[in-house]
């Protein structure tokens, strides 16, 4: 007799939309029948492949809309995203359907904080322009006024969003002799603040008093387009913007205008509105240091993300508690 597909002793069937690191595939295959698609992002094609699956592992490249959730086959009992961010997922729909939902916090914190610093330094010291000049054979020797950038040491860094990644970025600032400003909705929650970190009364105050700002807010209806023309006008002239969170936090046209006028001296961006397409507005703006969403792209972070999902999925199918279940009611 065929086993009932949802009997606990049956091997669960898991669909992943993208190829994953070998260690992750091995762990998943240890307890489940795994189907891996070749980087499928189209919602309808993902839904078609979900037929008969018990779990779906998607990435931020798949928009998990209310319609997508409504059309997920009933066999799918748990949803996982290979990311810490989940702005691509309609949480209300996931909650209404009663679908457990897991993500990958913690394991990518340090890697992403490192990339924020690459962007900060690359933007401040004109890294991209310098590379292009050298590689294109336009470097004709050292000059007193050549490629002069902004000092980083001793400056003030505003960390907008003081979660795990924001804190890790702030920790690194101590080594550069920087003062860090941040805002916490519940001051005193979490670990005590290091000596070089000062609280301000709002995100807007942090923005207005910083030479560099690094964005670490989650993207939501409340934060979409947060760094807009009005807020940019309140920033210190010549400030530098870094974004490793989500492109949608910034109104790109307003940022490009400010880069052109010099109100913002430079921007280091790892994330964009409408990825993987990067708008001409941003590509043509001066003084940018751009990366293709590689914040978590280290072996340990990407392995860690997948292994964390695999452990939680194994726990779920064994009826055990999971470590990284998203609270979809918030
Ligand atoms: C995330 O996890 O949300 C990053 O943007 C990709 O690693």
Boltz pocket constraint, residues with backbone or C-beta under 6 A from the ligand:
constraints:
  - pocket:
      binder: B
      contacts: [[A, 60], [A, 82], [A, 83], [A, 84], [A, 85], [A, 86], [A, 104], [A, 108], [A, 244], [A, 245], [A, 293], [A, 295], [A, 296]]
      max_distance: 6.0
